[in-house]
Amino acid sequence: MEAKHDVIPISAVDVGVEARRLVDAVLRSGHLAQGPKVEELEALFAEAAGTDHAVAVSSGTAALFLALEALDLEPGDEVITSPFTFVATLNAILASGATARFADIGEGFTIDPDSVAAICNERTKAILPIHLYGCPADMGRLEAVASERGLRIVEDAAQAVGAAVGTRPVGSYGVGCFSLYATKNVSTGEGGMVTTSDPDVAERIRLLRNQGMRARYDYAMTGFNFRLTDVQAAIGIPQMRRLAESTSRRRDNARRLTHALQGTPGLTVPSEPEGRFHVYHQYTVRLDGSTAEKRLRVVDRLRKAGIDTGIYYPRLVNGYECFAAHELVVMDPTPRAALAADQVLSLPVHPKLAEADLEHIAGALQNALDA
Ligand SMILES: *Cc1c(COP(=O)(O)O)cnc(C)c1O
């Protein structure tokens, strides 16, 4: 019997019977490491991102790190990103040996192209936008900034499988980096994927993930073990096949929450900027005029009403001592991101929610704000 949740969780894994069948077949095959199932998952990602290549790796962090490694950055080269992100974005930049610079956020909590342009200089080599909460960054304008200056783009699409700007999927604008971590829209427990149409980048990442090895014991470069396994891939394949369906469930849930919540005083519902197809990894509201402390009281009231929430992210990633003091971190001012970190609150939006759950969530938030 399934345990009854007394709390509506912020995320829920939906593995399904087909994954159980595929995992069982992998276990019976005796081939547990990287093999044909990984290739199948790669093909599904290349199709979803509209790229020629997809390379599976062991995590989203590994995807970001290898994407940056493949760009051959040198000490002193700068990568511009948003500080309103998960720590992996910054860790990958610093591991690559590049210097991290920070642009402020704009629409949809994603990086603001004008703010990026303002800090571009002759050391800038790449832009690393995050499609935060599943909302694509403003890729059209970021592409313009990049192409004017000959910059590369690496996309942190960890939260955004299936998202698009216009009809063009995320992961196709630059080197796309996806995460398959337990809470992500498509999950294999741990895992990651790099998408690209650049054959040289794809080849380098294939080598780097596997000890720099071309054929057995033929080493072309120094490398790592960042491989995904067939057991993991078997969990992800059915989820990729029904991605359109699970995404449309998320979008439906978001629409219902927005319908119930919009117009609530003191609250801004998530926006879907013009032309950007949001996949609602998170449904994130802003508590207008709030402080981090007031937000905690709202979180507490929702918890008492049986609703789990998330704060993504409570602090800017460059604000922690270990990063603020890091020699490769430049502390660019980003006041809009700082304000967002105090005011955002994510509500459950995952595909397993029932209509009654959504009504309960919206009502409980309105009560929590009134109290
Ligand atoms: C999850 C996540 C990552 C890292 O992915 P892992 O698979 O956990 O290594 C990177 N960036 C963002 C924005 C994420 O949400």
The ligand as an SDF file (V2000), in Angstrom:
LIG
                    3D

 15 15  0  0  0  0  0  0  0  0999 V2000
   19.5290   20.6620  -10.4640 C   0  0  0  0  0  0  0  0  0  0  0  0
   20.2610   21.8060  -11.0000 C   0  0  0  0  0  0  0  0  0  0  0  0
   21.6090   21.7180  -11.4130 C   0  0  0  0  0  0  0  0  0  0  0  0
   22.4910   20.5450  -11.1320 C   0  0  0  0  0  0  0  0  0  0  0  0
   22.0200   19.3270  -11.4980 O   0  0  0  0  0  0  0  0  0  0  0  0
   22.5110   18.0020  -10.7120 P   0  0  0  0  0  0  0  0  0  0  0  0
   21.9680   16.9180  -11.5890 O   0  0  0  0  0  0  0  0  0  0  0  0
   21.8830   18.0510   -9.3620 O   0  0  0  0  0  0  0  0  0  0  0  0
   23.9900   18.0150  -10.6680 O   0  0  0  0  0  0  0  0  0  0  0  0
   22.1820   22.8150  -12.0120 C   0  0  0  0  0  0  0  0  0  0  0  0
   21.5170   23.9560  -12.1850 N   0  0  0  0  0  0  0  0  0  0  0  0
   20.2360   24.1070  -11.7920 C   0  0  0  0  0  0  0  0  0  0  0  0
   19.5490   25.4180  -12.0290 C   0  0  0  0  0  0  0  0  0  0  0  0
   19.5750   23.0420  -11.1720 C   0  0  0  0  0  0  0  0  0  0  0  0
   18.3020   23.2080  -10.7570 O   0  0  0  0  0  0  0  0  0  0  0  0
  1  2  1  0
  2  3  1  0
  2 14  2  0
  3  4  1  0
  3 10  2  0
  4  5  1  0
  5  6  1  0
  6  7  2  0
  6  8  1  0
  6  9  1  0
 10 11  1  0
 11 12  2  0
 12 13  1  0
 12 14  1  0
 14 15  1  0
M  END
$$$$
